Amino acid sequence: MILIIIIIRCTLIIKQFHHVVNENRRERRKLDEKFQEEFDSLLSNYTELLLGEENEELKEKVQVWMLYTYMSKNMPGLVKHWNAKFPDGKQTIVQIVSEIKKMNEIRKQNQK
């Protein structure tokens, strides 16, 4: 009889634990979605200020450019290894960087 009571209590505790865990996951998703929206807004503003225009493709390119630039300054050996291992990827990065530089220069000239 005592064993049955213990099993029932443990089952209830486990159900409560799962409920709390699931609630925490839902809250985290809400926070993650909110953060994603806020960060996307920051990236949109940065892209527009940098290039003079903003769209999803440009935001993606700016994000790749920023991350690649950051990594190349902080872990140059890793980036050098990646460049050697993925020459097509490196060429894509070169094209993205070139496009961003051109667009930024055009924006600067248009502001004068």
NUVOKOL-869790 format. One record per atom (N, C-alpha, C): atom name; z, x, y; residue in one letter; residue number from 1. Coordinates in steps of 0.05 Angstrom, whole numbers. Layout:
% residues N
site: CA&c3: Z&c1: X&c2: Y&code: a&pos: NUM $
...
% end
This chain:
% residues 112
site: N&c3: 0&c1: 16&c2: -24&code: m&pos: 1 $
site: CA&c3: 0&c1: 0&c2: 0&code: m&pos: 1 $
site: C&c3: 0&c1: 17&c2: 25&code: m&pos: 1 $
site: N&c3: 17&c1: 38&c2: 26&code: i&pos: 2 $
site: CA&c3: 18&c1: 56&c2: 49&code: i&pos: 2 $
site: C&c3: -9&c1: 70&c2: 52&code: i&pos: 2 $
site: N&c3: -21&c1: 77&c2: 31&code: l&pos: 3 $
site: CA&c3: -47&c1: 91&c2: 32&code: l&pos: 3 $
site: C&c3: -68&c1: 72&c2: 45&code: l&pos: 3 $
site: N&c3: -68&c1: 47&c2: 38&code: i&pos: 4 $
site: CA&c3: -86&c1: 28&c2: 50&code: i&pos: 4 $
site: C&c3: -82&c1: 26&c2: 80&code: i&pos: 4 $
site: N&c3: -57&c1: 24&c2: 88&code: i&pos: 5 $
site: CA&c3: -51&c1: 23&c2: 117&code: i&pos: 5 $
site: C&c3: -60&c1: 48&c2: 131&code: i&pos: 5 $
site: N&c3: -56&c1: 71&c2: 119&code: i&pos: 6 $
site: CA&c3: -65&c1: 96&c2: 131&code: i&pos: 6 $
site: C&c3: -96&c1: 96&c2: 134&code: i&pos: 6 $
site: N&c3: -109&c1: 88&c2: 113&code: i&pos: 7 $
site: CA&c3: -139&c1: 87&c2: 113&code: i&pos: 7 $
site: C&c3: -148&c1: 68&c2: 135&code: i&pos: 7 $
site: N&c3: -136&c1: 45&c2: 138&code: i&pos: 8 $
site: CA&c3: -144&c1: 25&c2: 158&code: i&pos: 8 $
site: C&c3: -139&c1: 37&c2: 186&code: i&pos: 8 $
site: N&c3: -116&c1: 50&c2: 190&code: r&pos: 9 $
site: CA&c3: -111&c1: 62&c2: 216&code: r&pos: 9 $
site: C&c3: -131&c1: 85&c2: 222&code: r&pos: 9 $
site: N&c3: -136&c1: 101&c2: 203&code: c&pos: 10 $
site: CA&c3: -156&c1: 123&c2: 207&code: c&pos: 10 $
site: C&c3: -183&c1: 111&c2: 213&code: c&pos: 10 $
site: N&c3: -191&c1: 90&c2: 200&code: t&pos: 11 $
site: CA&c3: -217&c1: 77&c2: 205&code: t&pos: 11 $
site: C&c3: -218&c1: 67&c2: 234&code: t&pos: 11 $
site: N&c3: -196&c1: 54&c2: 243&code: l&pos: 12 $
site: CA&c3: -195&c1: 44&c2: 271&code: l&pos: 12 $
site: C&c3: -196&c1: 67&c2: 291&code: l&pos: 12 $
site: N&c3: -182&c1: 89&c2: 285&code: i&pos: 13 $
site: CA&c3: -182&c1: 112&c2: 303&code: i&pos: 13 $
site: C&c3: -210&c1: 124&c2: 304&code: i&pos: 13 $
site: N&c3: -224&c1: 126&c2: 281&code: i&pos: 14 $
site: CA&c3: -251&c1: 137&c2: 281&code: i&pos: 14 $
site: C&c3: -270&c1: 119&c2: 297&code: i&pos: 14 $
site: N&c3: -267&c1: 92&c2: 293&code: k&pos: 15 $
site: CA&c3: -284&c1: 74&c2: 309&code: k&pos: 15 $
site: C&c3: -280&c1: 77&c2: 338&code: k&pos: 15 $
site: N&c3: -254&c1: 80&c2: 347&code: q&pos: 16 $
site: CA&c3: -248&c1: 83&c2: 375&code: q&pos: 16 $
site: C&c3: -260&c1: 110&c2: 385&code: q&pos: 16 $
site: N&c3: -258&c1: 130&c2: 369&code: f&pos: 17 $
site: CA&c3: -268&c1: 157&c2: 377&code: f&pos: 17 $
site: C&c3: -299&c1: 155&c2: 381&code: f&pos: 17 $
site: N&c3: -312&c1: 142&c2: 362&code: h&pos: 18 $
site: CA&c3: -341&c1: 139&c2: 364&code: h&pos: 18 $
site: C&c3: -349&c1: 123&c2: 389&code: h&pos: 18 $
site: N&c3: -333&c1: 102&c2: 395&code: h&pos: 19 $
site: CA&c3: -338&c1: 86&c2: 419&code: h&pos: 19 $
site: C&c3: -336&c1: 103&c2: 444&code: h&pos: 19 $
site: N&c3: -315&c1: 120&c2: 445&code: v&pos: 20 $
site: CA&c3: -310&c1: 137&c2: 469&code: v&pos: 20 $
site: C&c3: -333&c1: 158&c2: 471&code: v&pos: 20 $
site: N&c3: -341&c1: 169&c2: 448&code: v&pos: 21 $
site: CA&c3: -362&c1: 189&c2: 448&code: v&pos: 21 $
site: C&c3: -388&c1: 176&c2: 458&code: v&pos: 21 $
site: N&c3: -395&c1: 153&c2: 448&code: n&pos: 22 $
site: CA&c3: -419&c1: 139&c2: 457&code: n&pos: 22 $
site: C&c3: -418&c1: 132&c2: 486&code: n&pos: 22 $
site: N&c3: -395&c1: 123&c2: 496&code: e&pos: 23 $
site: CA&c3: -392&c1: 117&c2: 525&code: e&pos: 23 $
site: C&c3: -397&c1: 143&c2: 541&code: e&pos: 23 $
site: N&c3: -386&c1: 165&c2: 532&code: n&pos: 24 $
site: CA&c3: -389&c1: 190&c2: 547&code: n&pos: 24 $
site: C&c3: -419&c1: 199&c2: 547&code: n&pos: 24 $
site: N&c3: -432&c1: 194&c2: 525&code: r&pos: 25 $
site: CA&c3: -461&c1: 201&c2: 524&code: r&pos: 25 $
site: C&c3: -477&c1: 184&c2: 543&code: r&pos: 25 $
site: N&c3: -471&c1: 158&c2: 544&code: r&pos: 26 $
site: CA&c3: -485&c1: 141&c2: 563&code: r&pos: 26 $
site: C&c3: -480&c1: 150&c2: 592&code: r&pos: 26 $
site: N&c3: -455&c1: 156&c2: 598&code: e&pos: 27 $
site: CA&c3: -448&c1: 165&c2: 625&code: e&pos: 27 $
site: C&c3: -463&c1: 192&c2: 632&code: e&pos: 27 $
site: N&c3: -464&c1: 210&c2: 612&code: r&pos: 28 $
site: CA&c3: -478&c1: 235&c2: 616&code: r&pos: 28 $
site: C&c3: -507&c1: 231&c2: 622&code: r&pos: 28 $
site: N&c3: -519&c1: 212&c2: 607&code: r&pos: 29 $
site: CA&c3: -548&c1: 206&c2: 611&code: r&pos: 29 $
site: C&c3: -552&c1: 196&c2: 639&code: r&pos: 29 $
site: N&c3: -534&c1: 178&c2: 648&code: k&pos: 30 $
site: CA&c3: -536&c1: 168&c2: 676&code: k&pos: 30 $
site: C&c3: -535&c1: 190&c2: 696&code: k&pos: 30 $
site: N&c3: -515&c1: 209&c2: 691&code: l&pos: 31 $
site: CA&c3: -513&c1: 231&c2: 709&code: l&pos: 31 $
site: C&c3: -537&c1: 249&c2: 708&code: l&pos: 31 $
site: N&c3: -547&c1: 254&c2: 683&code: d&pos: 32 $
site: CA&c3: -571&c1: 270&c2: 680&code: d&pos: 32 $
site: C&c3: -595&c1: 258&c2: 694&code: d&pos: 32 $
site: N&c3: -598&c1: 232&c2: 691&code: e&pos: 33 $
site: CA&c3: -620&c1: 218&c2: 705&code: e&pos: 33 $
site: C&c3: -617&c1: 220&c2: 735&code: e&pos: 33 $
site: N&c3: -593&c1: 216&c2: 745&code: k&pos: 34 $
site: CA&c3: -588&c1: 217&c2: 773&code: k&pos: 34 $
site: C&c3: -593&c1: 246&c2: 784&code: k&pos: 34 $
site: N&c3: -584&c1: 265&c2: 769&code: f&pos: 35 $
site: CA&c3: -588&c1: 293&c2: 777&code: f&pos: 35 $
site: C&c3: -618&c1: 299&c2: 776&code: f&pos: 35 $
site: N&c3: -632&c1: 291&c2: 756&code: q&pos: 36 $
site: CA&c3: -661&c1: 296&c2: 754&code: q&pos: 36 $
site: C&c3: -675&c1: 284&c2: 778&code: q&pos: 36 $
site: N&c3: -668&c1: 260&c2: 786&code: e&pos: 37 $
site: CA&c3: -680&c1: 248&c2: 810&code: e&pos: 37 $
site: C&c3: -674&c1: 264&c2: 835&code: e&pos: 37 $
site: N&c3: -649&c1: 272&c2: 838&code: e&pos: 38 $
site: CA&c3: -641&c1: 287&c2: 861&code: e&pos: 38 $
site: C&c3: -655&c1: 314&c2: 862&code: e&pos: 38 $
site: N&c3: -657&c1: 328&c2: 839&code: f&pos: 39 $
site: CA&c3: -670&c1: 354&c2: 838&code: f&pos: 39 $
site: C&c3: -700&c1: 351&c2: 842&code: f&pos: 39 $
site: N&c3: -711&c1: 330&c2: 832&code: d&pos: 40 $
site: CA&c3: -740&c1: 325&c2: 836&code: d&pos: 40 $
site: C&c3: -746&c1: 322&c2: 866&code: d&pos: 40 $
site: N&c3: -727&c1: 309&c2: 879&code: s&pos: 41 $
site: CA&c3: -730&c1: 305&c2: 908&code: s&pos: 41 $
site: C&c3: -730&c1: 332&c2: 923&code: s&pos: 41 $
site: N&c3: -712&c1: 349&c2: 914&code: l&pos: 42 $
site: CA&c3: -710&c1: 376&c2: 926&code: l&pos: 42 $
site: C&c3: -736&c1: 391&c2: 921&code: l&pos: 42 $
site: N&c3: -746&c1: 390&c2: 896&code: l&pos: 43 $
site: CA&c3: -770&c1: 404&c2: 889&code: l&pos: 43 $
site: C&c3: -794&c1: 393&c2: 905&code: l&pos: 43 $
site: N&c3: -795&c1: 367&c2: 908&code: s&pos: 44 $
site: CA&c3: -816&c1: 354&c2: 924&code: s&pos: 44 $
site: C&c3: -816&c1: 364&c2: 953&code: s&pos: 44 $
site: N&c3: -793&c1: 364&c2: 965&code: n&pos: 45 $
site: CA&c3: -790&c1: 374&c2: 992&code: n&pos: 45 $
site: C&c3: -798&c1: 403&c2: 995&code: n&pos: 45 $
site: N&c3: -789&c1: 420&c2: 976&code: y&pos: 46 $
site: CA&c3: -795&c1: 448&c2: 976&code: y&pos: 46 $
site: C&c3: -825&c1: 452&c2: 974&code: y&pos: 46 $
site: N&c3: -837&c1: 438&c2: 955&code: t&pos: 47 $
site: CA&c3: -866&c1: 441&c2: 951&code: t&pos: 47 $
site: C&c3: -882&c1: 433&c2: 976&code: t&pos: 47 $
site: N&c3: -874&c1: 411&c2: 989&code: e&pos: 48 $
site: CA&c3: -888&c1: 403&c2: 1013&code: e&pos: 48 $
site: C&c3: -884&c1: 423&c2: 1036&code: e&pos: 48 $
site: N&c3: -860&c1: 433&c2: 1039&code: l&pos: 49 $
site: CA&c3: -855&c1: 453&c2: 1060&code: l&pos: 49 $
site: C&c3: -870&c1: 479&c2: 1055&code: l&pos: 49 $
site: N&c3: -872&c1: 486&c2: 1030&code: l&pos: 50 $
site: CA&c3: -885&c1: 511&c2: 1022&code: l&pos: 50 $
site: C&c3: -915&c1: 509&c2: 1024&code: l&pos: 50 $
site: N&c3: -926&c1: 487&c2: 1015&code: l&pos: 51 $
site: CA&c3: -955&c1: 484&c2: 1013&code: l&pos: 51 $
site: C&c3: -969&c1: 465&c2: 1032&code: l&pos: 51 $
site: N&c3: -953&c1: 449&c2: 1045&code: g&pos: 52 $
site: CA&c3: -964&c1: 430&c2: 1064&code: g&pos: 52 $
site: C&c3: -972&c1: 403&c2: 1051&code: g&pos: 52 $
site: N&c3: -969&c1: 402&c2: 1025&code: e&pos: 53 $
site: CA&c3: -974&c1: 377&c2: 1011&code: e&pos: 53 $
site: C&c3: -958&c1: 377&c2: 985&code: e&pos: 53 $
site: N&c3: -956&c1: 354&c2: 972&code: e&pos: 54 $
site: CA&c3: -940&c1: 352&c2: 948&code: e&pos: 54 $
site: C&c3: -951&c1: 331&c2: 929&code: e&pos: 54 $
site: N&c3: -953&c1: 339&c2: 904&code: n&pos: 55 $
site: CA&c3: -960&c1: 320&c2: 882&code: n&pos: 55 $
site: C&c3: -948&c1: 332&c2: 856&code: n&pos: 55 $
site: N&c3: -950&c1: 317&c2: 835&code: e&pos: 56 $
site: CA&c3: -938&c1: 325&c2: 810&code: e&pos: 56 $
site: C&c3: -949&c1: 352&c2: 800&code: e&pos: 56 $
site: N&c3: -975&c1: 356&c2: 802&code: e&pos: 57 $
site: CA&c3: -987&c1: 381&c2: 792&code: e&pos: 57 $
site: C&c3: -977&c1: 405&c2: 809&code: e&pos: 57 $
site: N&c3: -976&c1: 401&c2: 835&code: l&pos: 58 $
site: CA&c3: -967&c1: 423&c2: 852&code: l&pos: 58 $
site: C&c3: -937&c1: 429&c2: 848&code: l&pos: 58 $
site: N&c3: -921&c1: 408&c2: 844&code: k&pos: 59 $
site: CA&c3: -893&c1: 412&c2: 838&code: k&pos: 59 $
site: C&c3: -889&c1: 428&c2: 812&code: k&pos: 59 $
site: N&c3: -905&c1: 422&c2: 792&code: e&pos: 60 $
site: CA&c3: -903&c1: 436&c2: 767&code: e&pos: 60 $
site: C&c3: -911&c1: 465&c2: 771&code: e&pos: 60 $
site: N&c3: -932&c1: 470&c2: 786&code: k&pos: 61 $
site: CA&c3: -940&c1: 498&c2: 791&code: k&pos: 61 $
site: C&c3: -919&c1: 513&c2: 807&code: k&pos: 61 $
site: N&c3: -908&c1: 500&c2: 827&code: v&pos: 62 $
site: CA&c3: -887&c1: 513&c2: 843&code: v&pos: 62 $
site: C&c3: -863&c1: 519&c2: 826&code: v&pos: 62 $
site: N&c3: -856&c1: 501&c2: 808&code: q&pos: 63 $
site: CA&c3: -833&c1: 506&c2: 791&code: q&pos: 63 $
site: C&c3: -838&c1: 530&c2: 772&code: q&pos: 63 $
site: N&c3: -862&c1: 531&c2: 761&code: v&pos: 64 $
site: CA&c3: -869&c1: 554&c2: 743&code: v&pos: 64 $
site: C&c3: -869&c1: 580&c2: 760&code: v&pos: 64 $
site: N&c3: -880&c1: 579&c2: 783&code: w&pos: 65 $
site: CA&c3: -881&c1: 602&c2: 801&code: w&pos: 65 $
site: C&c3: -853&c1: 612&c2: 808&code: w&pos: 65 $
site: N&c3: -835&c1: 594&c2: 815&code: m&pos: 66 $
site: CA&c3: -807&c1: 601&c2: 822&code: m&pos: 66 $
site: C&c3: -793&c1: 613&c2: 798&code: m&pos: 66 $
site: N&c3: -795&c1: 601&c2: 775&code: l&pos: 67 $
site: CA&c3: -781&c1: 610&c2: 752&code: l&pos: 67 $
site: C&c3: -792&c1: 638&c2: 743&code: l&pos: 67 $
site: N&c3: -818&c1: 641&c2: 743&code: y&pos: 68 $
site: CA&c3: -830&c1: 666&c2: 735&code: y&pos: 68 $
site: C&c3: -822&c1: 688&c2: 754&code: y&pos: 68 $
site: N&c3: -823&c1: 682&c2: 780&code: t&pos: 69 $
site: CA&c3: -815&c1: 702&c2: 800&code: t&pos: 69 $
site: C&c3: -786&c1: 710&c2: 797&code: t&pos: 69 $
site: N&c3: -769&c1: 691&c2: 793&code: y&pos: 70 $
site: CA&c3: -740&c1: 696&c2: 788&code: y&pos: 70 $
site: C&c3: -736&c1: 714&c2: 764&code: y&pos: 70 $
site: N&c3: -749&c1: 707&c2: 742&code: m&pos: 71 $
site: CA&c3: -746&c1: 722&c2: 717&code: m&pos: 71 $
site: C&c3: -757&c1: 750&c2: 720&code: m&pos: 71 $
site: N&c3: -780&c1: 753&c2: 734&code: s&pos: 72 $
site: CA&c3: -792&c1: 780&c2: 737&code: s&pos: 72 $
site: C&c3: -774&c1: 798&c2: 753&code: s&pos: 72 $
site: N&c3: -759&c1: 787&c2: 772&code: k&pos: 73 $
site: CA&c3: -740&c1: 803&c2: 788&code: k&pos: 73 $
site: C&c3: -715&c1: 810&c2: 773&code: k&pos: 73 $
site: N&c3: -705&c1: 791&c2: 756&code: n&pos: 74 $
site: CA&c3: -680&c1: 795&c2: 743&code: n&pos: 74 $
site: C&c3: -682&c1: 807&c2: 715&code: n&pos: 74 $
site: N&c3: -704&c1: 803&c2: 702&code: m&pos: 75 $
site: CA&c3: -708&c1: 814&c2: 675&code: m&pos: 75 $
site: C&c3: -737&c1: 824&c2: 672&code: m&pos: 75 $
site: N&c3: -744&c1: 845&c2: 687&code: p&pos: 76 $
site: CA&c3: -772&c1: 854&c2: 687&code: p&pos: 76 $
site: C&c3: -781&c1: 862&c2: 660&code: p&pos: 76 $
site: N&c3: -764&c1: 873&c2: 643&code: g&pos: 77 $
site: CA&c3: -772&c1: 881&c2: 616&code: g&pos: 77 $
site: C&c3: -781&c1: 858&c2: 600&code: g&pos: 77 $
site: N&c3: -766&c1: 836&c2: 602&code: l&pos: 78 $
site: CA&c3: -773&c1: 812&c2: 587&code: l&pos: 78 $
site: C&c3: -800&c1: 801&c2: 596&code: l&pos: 78 $
site: N&c3: -805&c1: 800&c2: 622&code: v&pos: 79 $
site: CA&c3: -830&c1: 790&c2: 632&code: v&pos: 79 $
site: C&c3: -853&c1: 808&c2: 625&code: v&pos: 79 $
site: N&c3: -848&c1: 834&c2: 626&code: k&pos: 80 $
site: CA&c3: -869&c1: 853&c2: 618&code: k&pos: 80 $
site: C&c3: -877&c1: 850&c2: 589&code: k&pos: 80 $
site: N&c3: -857&c1: 846&c2: 572&code: h&pos: 81 $
site: CA&c3: -862&c1: 841&c2: 544&code: h&pos: 81 $
site: C&c3: -877&c1: 815&c2: 540&code: h&pos: 81 $
site: N&c3: -869&c1: 794&c2: 554&code: w&pos: 82 $
site: CA&c3: -883&c1: 768&c2: 552&code: w&pos: 82 $
site: C&c3: -912&c1: 771&c2: 561&code: w&pos: 82 $
site: N&c3: -916&c1: 785&c2: 584&code: n&pos: 83 $
site: CA&c3: -944&c1: 789&c2: 594&code: n&pos: 83 $
site: C&c3: -961&c1: 803&c2: 573&code: n&pos: 83 $
site: N&c3: -950&c1: 823&c2: 559&code: a&pos: 84 $
site: CA&c3: -965&c1: 837&c2: 539&code: a&pos: 84 $
site: C&c3: -971&c1: 820&c2: 514&code: a&pos: 84 $
site: N&c3: -951&c1: 803&c2: 507&code: k&pos: 85 $
site: CA&c3: -954&c1: 786&c2: 483&code: k&pos: 85 $
site: C&c3: -972&c1: 762&c2: 488&code: k&pos: 85 $
site: N&c3: -972&c1: 752&c2: 513&code: f&pos: 86 $
site: CA&c3: -988&c1: 728&c2: 520&code: f&pos: 86 $
site: C&c3: -1006&c1: 734&c2: 544&code: f&pos: 86 $
site: N&c3: -1027&c1: 749&c2: 540&code: p&pos: 87 $
site: CA&c3: -1045&c1: 756&c2: 563&code: p&pos: 87 $
site: C&c3: -1058&c1: 731&c2: 576&code: p&pos: 87 $
site: N&c3: -1063&c1: 711&c2: 560&code: d&pos: 88 $
site: CA&c3: -1075&c1: 686&c2: 572&code: d&pos: 88 $
site: C&c3: -1054&c1: 672&c2: 590&code: d&pos: 88 $
site: N&c3: -1029&c1: 672&c2: 581&code: g&pos: 89 $
site: CA&c3: -1008&c1: 661&c2: 597&code: g&pos: 89 $
site: C&c3: -1004&c1: 676&c2: 623&code: g&pos: 89 $
site: N&c3: -1006&c1: 703&c2: 621&code: k&pos: 90 $
site: CA&c3: -1003&c1: 719&c2: 645&code: k&pos: 90 $
site: C&c3: -1026&c1: 713&c2: 664&code: k&pos: 90 $
site: N&c3: -1050&c1: 709&c2: 654&code: q&pos: 91 $
site: CA&c3: -1073&c1: 703&c2: 671&code: q&pos: 91 $
site: C&c3: -1069&c1: 676&c2: 685&code: q&pos: 91 $
site: N&c3: -1057&c1: 657&c2: 670&code: t&pos: 92 $
site: CA&c3: -1051&c1: 631&c2: 682&code: t&pos: 92 $
site: C&c3: -1031&c1: 634&c2: 705&code: t&pos: 92 $
site: N&c3: -1010&c1: 650&c2: 700&code: i&pos: 93 $
site: CA&c3: -990&c1: 656&c2: 721&code: i&pos: 93 $
site: C&c3: -1004&c1: 668&c2: 745&code: i&pos: 93 $
site: N&c3: -1021&c1: 687&c2: 741&code: v&pos: 94 $
site: CA&c3: -1036&c1: 701&c2: 763&code: v&pos: 94 $
site: C&c3: -1051&c1: 680&c2: 779&code: v&pos: 94 $
site: N&c3: -1064&c1: 662&c2: 766&code: q&pos: 95 $
site: CA&c3: -1080&c1: 641&c2: 780&code: q&pos: 95 $
site: C&c3: -1061&c1: 622&c2: 795&code: q&pos: 95 $
site: N&c3: -1039&c1: 615&c2: 784&code: i&pos: 96 $
site: CA&c3: -1020&c1: 597&c2: 797&code: i&pos: 96 $
site: C&c3: -1009&c1: 611&c2: 822&code: i&pos: 96 $
site: N&c3: -1001&c1: 636&c2: 820&code: v&pos: 97 $
site: CA&c3: -990&c1: 651&c2: 842&code: v&pos: 97 $
site: C&c3: -1011&c1: 654&c2: 864&code: v&pos: 97 $
site: N&c3: -1036&c1: 659&c2: 857&code: s&pos: 98 $
site: CA&c3: -1057&c1: 662&c2: 876&code: s&pos: 98 $
site: C&c3: -1062&c1: 636&c2: 891&code: s&pos: 98 $
site: N&c3: -1062&c1: 614&c2: 876&code: e&pos: 99 $
site: CA&c3: -1066&c1: 587&c2: 888&code: e&pos: 99 $
site: C&c3: -1044&c1: 581&c2: 908&code: e&pos: 99 $
site: N&c3: -1019&c1: 586&c2: 900&code: i&pos: 100 $
site: CA&c3: -996&c1: 580&c2: 917&code: i&pos: 100 $
site: C&c3: -997&c1: 597&c2: 942&code: i&pos: 100 $
site: N&c3: -1004&c1: 623&c2: 939&code: k&pos: 101 $
site: CA&c3: -1006&c1: 640&c2: 963&code: k&pos: 101 $
site: C&c3: -1027&c1: 631&c2: 982&code: k&pos: 101 $
site: N&c3: -1050&c1: 623&c2: 972&code: k&pos: 102 $
site: CA&c3: -1072&c1: 613&c2: 989&code: k&pos: 102 $
site: C&c3: -1064&c1: 588&c2: 1004&code: k&pos: 102 $
site: N&c3: -1052&c1: 569&c2: 989&code: m&pos: 103 $
site: CA&c3: -1044&c1: 544&c2: 1001&code: m&pos: 103 $
site: C&c3: -1022&c1: 549&c2: 1023&code: m&pos: 103 $
site: N&c3: -1004&c1: 567&c2: 1017&code: n&pos: 104 $
site: CA&c3: -983&c1: 573&c2: 1036&code: n&pos: 104 $
site: C&c3: -995&c1: 586&c2: 1061&code: n&pos: 104 $
site: N&c3: -1014&c1: 604&c2: 1058&code: e&pos: 105 $
site: CA&c3: -1027&c1: 616&c2: 1081&code: e&pos: 105 $
site: C&c3: -1042&c1: 596&c2: 1098&code: e&pos: 105 $
site: N&c3: -1056&c1: 577&c2: 1085&code: i&pos: 106 $
site: CA&c3: -1071&c1: 556&c2: 1099&code: i&pos: 106 $
site: C&c3: -1051&c1: 539&c2: 1115&code: i&pos: 106 $
site: N&c3: -1029&c1: 532&c2: 1102&code: r&pos: 107 $
site: CA&c3: -1009&c1: 516&c2: 1116&code: r&pos: 107 $
site: C&c3: -998&c1: 530&c2: 1141&code: r&pos: 107 $
site: N&c3: -993&c1: 556&c2: 1138&code: k&pos: 108 $
site: CA&c3: -983&c1: 572&c2: 1160&code: k&pos: 108 $
site: C&c3: -1003&c1: 573&c2: 1183&code: k&pos: 108 $
site: N&c3: -1029&c1: 576&c2: 1176&code: q&pos: 109 $
site: CA&c3: -1050&c1: 577&c2: 1197&code: q&pos: 109 $
site: C&c3: -1053&c1: 551&c2: 1210&code: q&pos: 109 $
site: N&c3: -1050&c1: 529&c2: 1196&code: n&pos: 110 $
site: CA&c3: -1053&c1: 502&c2: 1207&code: n&pos: 110 $
site: C&c3: -1029&c1: 495&c2: 1226&code: n&pos: 110 $
site: N&c3: -1007&c1: 509&c2: 1222&code: q&pos: 111 $
site: CA&c3: -984&c1: 503&c2: 1240&code: q&pos: 111 $
site: C&c3: -986&c1: 517&c2: 1267&code: q&pos: 111 $
site: N&c3: -1004&c1: 537&c2: 1269&code: k&pos: 112 $
site: CA&c3: -1006&c1: 552&c2: 1294&code: k&pos: 112 $
site: C&c3: -1020&c1: 535&c2: 1315&code: k&pos: 112 $
% end
